[in-house]
Amino acid sequence: MSQAGVKSGWRAKSIWAEMLAEFLGTFVLLAFGAGVVAVAVVGLTESGRTLVIFQGAGGWLLITWGWAMAVVFGVYVAGGVTGAHLNPAVTLSFAVKGDFPWKKVIPYWIAETAGAFAGAALVYLNYYKAIDAWNAAHKVTSYASAGGATTFSIFATFPAQYFGSNMVGPLIDQIIGTFFLLLFVLAVIDARNLAVRANLGPFIIGMAVAAIGMSYGVNAGYAINPARDFGPRLFCWLAGWGTNAFPGPHGYFWVPIVGPLIGGPLAVFVYKWFIGDTLEARQPVLDKSKLDDKLENFEN
């Protein structure tokens, strides 16, 4: 213990402690997010628990709710240390807003991407038998083949076929999805607004992710998080998915990186202009003379 009762040591002061928290929170995010996709794509069918994947809307709802819960618990795990960014777009947006030091942006990005990579590796370790069984049942001989795109979708995203080779649509989709994510995050954490009570902030943010997945998920898989897509994509490339991972269909890999990094900061300016400045203007004005009188009475 140092002077004035302030704890010392690297866990109290070092950015490494924050990076560990971001790593673990993002690890949880991917372990349960990619995990629920693995269940939907290969686990249910190859375990004999269902016959057809994505029959009707049920498979999509399973995935959207699974990702929502993954966000909730990832935020609860890391929130006490860093606020649980778990997303480079969130980190960048907070820096743009002025609530986060720019010198920490790149370290957080590294920790978040590493956590996503590790989470994807865990899902593969747990479900590789189901993946191989699905491949055998569908006569897919290689992860890197065209048929390997289905199992690759467990880990990272791809654009809908109706976009063809034009990536403008998926890019706009990622900007929109991440814009809404940060808009909702900013509203939830703003104490001047209808602040969430009883430590339910992570749950509400999870509901925001579910809403985005249900309303804006099909165009490009609603990555809305560069680390969530790039870390698992890197793992898949190393694990043998080849061009399914990099560069992805029509060179898609850059879209879920660039789109969120545009959409997140855009939400900062929109929220400030439409909501934040009004809330600030309506805050009670502190009367300095009354404050001085209260302080004088207290001292007496």
N, C-alpha and C positions, 0 to 999 in steps of 0.2 A: 504494500500500500504506500503510495507516495504522499506528499504533503497535501493538506486540505481535504484528505479523505478521497482523493481521486485515484482510481486504480490505474496501475501501470501494466506494461507487458504488451506483447504484440496483439493479443486478442482484444485489448481495450482500445488500441490506437491504430493498428496497422490495417491497410486496405486489404491485406491478405485474408483477414478474418471476414471481411465483407465479401470477398471473392468466393470464399468457401460457402458462405450462405447462399449466394446467387447460384453457385454450382449445384448445391444440394437441392435448392428449390426448383431449379430448371430440370434437374435429374428426375425429381418426383413428377413434374409436369409431363415429361416425355414417357416415363415409366408407365403412367396411367393413361395418358393420351394415346400414345402409340399402342399401348396394351389393349385398349378397348377396340382399336381398329383391327388388331391382330385377332381378337375374339370374333369380330364381325366377319372378317375376310376369310380366315382359315380355321380358326379355333372351333366355331360352332359346327361347321360342315364336317371337318375331318375328325372331330370327336364323336360324330354321330348324333349330335344334339339337334341338328336341323339339316334339311336337305339342300336348300338353296340360299345363297348369300344375297343380301339386299333385296329380299322379296317384299315389294311394296315400299312403304316409307319406314318400316320398322328398323331396318339396318341403319338408316341415316339418323333416326332419332336416338338409337343406342349410341352412336358415335358422338352426336352433339352433346348428349347428356354426360357421356363419359369424359369428354374433353372439359366440360364445365366443372365436373368434380375434380378433375386433374388440376385445373387452375385453382380451385378453392383450397385444396390441400397443399399445393405448392406454395401458395401465398401464406398459408398458416405456418408452414415450416420455416420460411425465410423472413417473414414479415417483421419480426421483432428486431432483426439485425439491420436490414437494408430497406425495409418497406416492400421487399419482394418485387423487384422489377421483372425478372425472369424473361426479359424481352428487350433486345437492343433498341427497338422503336420506343419503348417506354423510357429507357435510360436517356436516349437522345432527346425525347420530348421534354423530360424534366430538366435537362441541361438548357434547352432552348428557353424554357419557362423561367429559368434562373433559380430553380430550387435544387440544383445538383451541380457539383463542380465539374467543369469540363475535363480536368485532368484524370477523373475517374471513369470517363466514358469508355475508353478502349479496354482498360482492365475488366470492367463489368461485362463488356461484349465478349471478351475471351472466356470469362468464367461461365457466362450463359451458354455460349456455343459448346464449350467442353461438357457442361452438364447435360445438354441435349444429346450430344454424341454418346455419352455414357448411358443415358436413359434408353436410347435406341439399342445400344449393345445389350442391355439387360433384357429388353423385350425379345431380341433375337435369340439370346441364350435360352429364354423360357419357351419360345414358340418355334424354334427351328425345325423340330420334328413335325409340327403341324404344317409348316411352310413346305417342307420336303414332301409330305404326304399329299398336299394340294397339288404340287407340281407333278407328282407321279400320276395322280388321278386325272390330270388334265394334259398329260403328255408334254409337259414343259421340261426340257432337258437342261436348261441353263438359266440362271438368274438374269444373265445379260441378254437373253433372247427377247423377242417381242412379247411372249407370254409371261416373262418375268416382271412386266410392268404391274401386273395385278398384285403380286406380293410386295413389290417395291412401294406400292401405295400405302402399305401398313406404316411406313416410316416417314415419308415425305410426300409432297403434293405434286399435282400435275394439272394442266389446263384441260377444260372440257373440249371434246373433239370439234364442236361447232365453231371454235375459233380458228381452226386450221393452223396455219403457220403465223398468223398475225397475233403478236403478243400484246398489242395495245389494250385489248379488252381485258385480259387477265391482269395487266398492270393497273388499269383503272379499278378493277375489282379489289385488288389488294390495297390500293389507296383508300377506297371507300370503307372496307372492312376495318382497317386499322384506324381510320379516322373515327369511326363509331366507338371502337374499343377505347381509345384515349379520351374521347368526349365523355364516355360513361365513367371512366376512371377518375377524370378530373372532377366530375360532379360528385362522385361518391366520397372523395377525400377532402372536398371543400367544406370546411366547418361552417362557413357562412351560408351555405346552401342547406338543403334538407339532409343534414349530416346523418349517416347511418349509425345507429346506436348498437350497444351490446356486442361490440366486436364482430358485427355481421358484414363488415366491408368485404372480406374475401368471398363470402357467399354471394353477395350481390354482384361482384365482378365476375364470378363464375356464371351467374345468370346472364350477364351481358355477353359472355362468350357463347353461351347456348343460343341466345337470340341472334347473334351474328351468324352462327353456323346454320340456323334454321332459315334465316332470311337472305343471307349472302354467301352461302357456303359452296354451292355447286359449280360456280364458274371456274374456281381455281383451288378448291379444297380448304379455303379460309385458314391459310397459314398464319396470317396477320402477325408474324413474328419471325424475323430473319434467323434467329438462333434455332427456333423450333424446326425450321426447314433445313437450314444449311448443315447443322450438326448431324442429324440423322442421314442426310443426303451424302455427307462425307463418309459416314460409317458404311452406308450401302455401297458406295463406290469401292471402298477398301474390301468389302465382303464379297464383291464379285458381280454386282448388278450392272456394272459397265455404263454404257450410254443411257440406260434407263435413269441412272443417277446424274451423271455428268456427260453431256450438258443438259440432259433431259429432253423431252419432246420439243423439237423446234428451238433448241437452245434455251429452254425455259428457266434454268436454275437461277438466273439473276432476278427474275420477277418478284419472288417472295422475299427478296432482300431489299431491292430498291423501293418497291411499292409501300411497304410498311414504314420505311424511313422517310417517305414523303407524307404519308397519311397521318402519322402520329404528330409531328410538329404542326401540321396544318390544323389539327384539332385544338392545339394550344392557342393559336391565334383566334380561331373561331369562338372557342369557349370564353376567352378573355373579352372579346368584343361584344358578344351577345349576352353573356351572363356575368362574368367575373367583374367587369367594370361597374355594372349596375349594382351588384352586391356590395362592392367596395364603397360606392357613392352613398348607399343607404345605411352604412354602418353608423352607429351613434358617434357623434363628435365628442371627444374627451375634453371636458372643461378643466383646464390646467389649474385654475384658481381653486376649484372645489377639491381637486386632488391634493393640492398643497395644504388646504385646510384640514383634510382628513389625516394627512401625514403629520401635521403639527399636533392635532388632537391625540393621535396615537403615541407620539413621542412624549407628550405631557402625561 
